């Protein structure tokens, strides 16, 4: 059994959030190196690490990693070795398969509940900040809708309610609707969306599928603002919104933008949690 703090970490790329995560790990007594970008240096650094941490934005084709400090990094799967732990936000499927075939343990942490639930808080605060900036009314007394009732949606809906907005939650599953209603939110089945949406001042979308189509956009009041939180390309027909004169914005990556320090702490917690769940590691 290995103490997780005895592992050697390599933080590969990322932005302020990942830098904050690295410094939190270091404060916990973990040895963390960061990658510069030079290919020889990358090979040497990857070789000597026990744990590779990739950014929330994920790893693209061929191991391409976004990096704030320099150009994109390249971490080809064939640098990874047996027994290594590889924790990345998400990974290109071919790269992921190669990493696993090399005998490494791969975790795509963005889909973990601990990550998604904890990140729902900075996401909600960022979305509320955007709503305040994009409207000329207070959220207190406003009518708002949250599309979806998942991990991002519910904390947002409850914070909006805490600001004294009238909050509709639109979801497809009756269980999700019942939960929303139990929290004191106004639950509406998605297939009856126009009933809730025509009164709204702000609509927040969290559903990662085309949901705000031309028909629903037509049902919105002319002053309604759409803030789409779903990962690119979002769930809004932005062309239809523009044609109908509705303000619609896609708002990706809010935790890293509005609260990089908190988001970095969350990432460090998730990394620690993910490793301690694996057999053979202890606090
Ligand atoms: P989640 O917990 O899986 O929730 C997704 C919600 O969307 C659920 O209510 C789900 O309903 C619903 N949904 C999915 N597909 C649907 C469809 N085809 N029709 C109707 N409803 C559908 O996901 P999450 O963690 O909340 O993440 C939601 C999105 O937000 C993702 O795209 C994520 O990447 C993004 N996100 C963005 C930010 C940001 O900063 N903008 C931050 C965090 C997350 P069911 O339960 O019925 O499936």
Boltz pocket constraint, residues with backbone or C-beta under 6 A from the ligand:
constraints:
  - pocket:
      binder: B
      contacts: [[A, 116], [A, 119], [A, 120], [A, 123], [A, 147], [A, 148], [A, 149], [A, 150], [A, 151], [A, 152], [A, 153], [A, 171], [A, 172], [A, 173], [A, 176], [A, 190], [A, 206], [A, 207], [A, 208], [A, 209], [A, 228], [A, 229], [A, 230], [A, 231], [A, 251], [A, 252], [A, 253], [A, 254], [A, 255]]
      max_distance: 6.0
